Amino acid sequence: MGFLSYNPTDGQLIGRYEEHTGAEVERILDQSHKTWKTWSAAPLSERAAFLNRLADLLEARVDEYAALIVSEMGKPFAEAQGEIKKSAFGARHFAGDGLAYIADEPIPGTPAKIVYQSIGPIFGIMPWNLPFWQVLRFFIPAALIGNTVIVKHAETVQGSAAAIEKLILDAGAPQGLYSNLVIDRKRAPAVIADPRIAAVTVTGSTAAGRTVAEQAGSLGKKVVLELGGSDPFVVFDDADFDKAVQMAVVSRYSNNAQSCIAAKRIFVHAPIAERFAAAFVDAVKRIPVGDPMKAETKLGPLARADIRDNVQRQVDDAVKAGARVLTGGKSIPGDGYFYEPTVIAGLPRDAAVAREEFFGPVAMLFTFKDEDEAVALANDTEYGLGAAVWSSNPERAERVASRIEAGAVFINDFVRSDPRAPFGGIKGSGFGRELGGLGARELANAKLVWKGA
């Protein structure tokens, strides 16, 4: 069997990819383990130099890789360019300032220090929505510390998967530092169980992550999970109104509204709720939808037909539960997998669909009366990835931010990842961190070295 890839803009078949055989999987595992032995022993300066070469190539190939991303998952070309540029920035950051993250740490008052060392081949199970950044954001610090990486990428972005493998080889990596593993998800447990695999990292759905965590945990292997999200976007009546509206639209509908950290539940203070809803809906109606290769497009198609169908099912369920559709609410006719930018309001908190993650262009508007209700609403979810709080009162913003259950809270800004800062969630959104100092050390052995007299 193999995988088929369709262009979501027109529904046309663009690629066929054959799965690796059992013998090929064994070869990849063996090569990754052998390369780890030599790569981890290479000077840190050599590993950092490789990351700088990687950044050079990413910058030189921005348009090539961006066009590939658009063809496989449909995001606007400018956003795809941004994904590649962000990946290059991440590589340069870890090759420079990021070296401090893994430096030896003396323990005050003792003759001891913590030394950060590699642990072996890391198995990554990656999604389709950010096909380069999701992979490179964990590969870059993993490679810097001395690990090797094997990636099972999403079935629909195998062109990107192959391009990443070639990119890393072109940057001067040894064979086996990064390996693209073309297998069905049903074959992943055998890879997880292989004794050469030291740890597993997953970006994907909560259900998939928990299944992998159970498998790896039973074998005593470390797992990092970055899973789903239903991020709250809390707007108080003293917020910068125009900016809050603008950033709510950006946060909800960027990346074709297919992001774990999008503002999916927007909570607005009662005194400004009606005004905010009117301004937000007006802005959403003006989002240019269409061919993602055109400069004016801000919202392209959903990645697959089944994703579009599920979004329609969720909107229909919301209406049945009592929600009102303020704009949108339907698929856009044609060959591609387009869906109208949609806003719904009045969804009862106890409705089943209110507990689901909308992975498509649907924003949910809610109203709150005071701080306590805002916090209660924000925390009334199984997820805990990111959150945003908007207020011109610094004390109020900090106070509310401290009470929200999430891996990250952004004040007067929208949630996003940054190579310089740790990224990850709690509750149903997973555990462990990527990026920043915590991410650099997440897949490392924090070895204690104690010097006696």
C-alpha positions, 0 to 999 in steps of 0.5 A: 500500500501507499499514500495519495496526496491531493491538492486541497485547492482543486482536489487533484491528485499530486503524489503517490508515495510507497510505504517503506518495507520492513527491511527498509524500516530496519535499515533506517533504525540501524542507521539512525542508531549508528549515526547517533554514536558518532554525531553525539561525539562530534564537537558542539561547534560542528553541530552548531555549524550544521544548523547555520548551514541548514538556515542558509538553505531554508532561506535560499529555498523559501519560495520552493518550499512554500509552494510545496506546502501550499500544494499539499495543505493549502495555506496562503503562500505568504504564510507558507513563506513565513513558516520557512523563514521561522524555521530558519530563524529557529536554526540560527537561534539554537546555533547561537544563543541556544548554545547556552541552553545546554551548557553545563550548570554548576550546582551552587554550594556543591562540587557538582554540575549538571551536564546535558547529553543526548539520549539516542534516536528520537521518533517523531510523529508529526501532523500536516498543518505546519509540515516544515515548522512542526518537524524542524522545531523539534529536530533542531534542538534534538540534533544540537544536543546530539540526538538523531531523529526518525520522523513519521510525517502525516500521510498527506504531506509526504512531498514535504517529508521527502524535501525535509530529508533532502534539505538536511542532507544537503546541509551536510548532515551525515546519513541517519541524522534525520530519516523520513519513515514512510509508514502507516500509523498502524505500524508506529507501535513497532517502531516505538517498541524498538529498543533503539528508539530512546524517546517519542514526540508527538504533535497531533490529536489528544486521542492519538497522543494518549495512545502513543503515551500509553505505548511508550510509557509501558516501555519506560520511554520518555514522551513529549506530547503537543496535542489539541487545543481550544484556546480562550481569547478573553477581551475585557471592556478596557482593552484596545478594542480595535486591536483586540478585534484585529488580532482575534481575526488573525489568531482564529483564521491564520494557517487556514484556521487549522492550528492548535493554538488558534483563538477558538473560543472568544470571550467578551466582557458584557459591556462591549459584547454586542459591539465586539460581535458586530466588528468581529463579524464585519472583519470576518466577512471581509477575509479574502478566500480563494486560491492560496497562491494569490497574494490577496488570499488570506484564507485557503482551503481546508487540508482534506475533504473529510476535515471540511465535512467534519467542520460542517457536522460541528456547525450543524450540531452547534445550530441544533444545540441552539447556536446562531450563525452570525456569518458563514456556516457552509462549504463553498461549492467547487473542486477544492475543500473550501469552507466559509469563514464562520462565526457562531454565538449563543452556543450553550456551554453544556452542548457536546460540540462546545467540548470539541476542537474546531479545526477549521474556520469557525469562531465561537463568541461568548459573553462574560460578566466579570473576572471570575466568570471569564476565568471559569469559562476559559478553564471549562475545557479539557484542553490547556494549550494557550490563552490570550487576555486583553486588558489595559489594566496590567494588574487585572491582566496579570491576575487573570493570566495567573488563573487560566489553566494553560501552558502559555498565556499572552497578554494583549497579543495572540498565542504563537510559538517562538524559538526563544520561548518554551512551548507546550500545554497541560491537561488534554493538550499534552505535556513536555516542552519544545523550543527555548531552554526547556525544549532544548533540554527536554530530550536530553539526559540531565546527568549529575557529575559530582566531584569528590575530594 
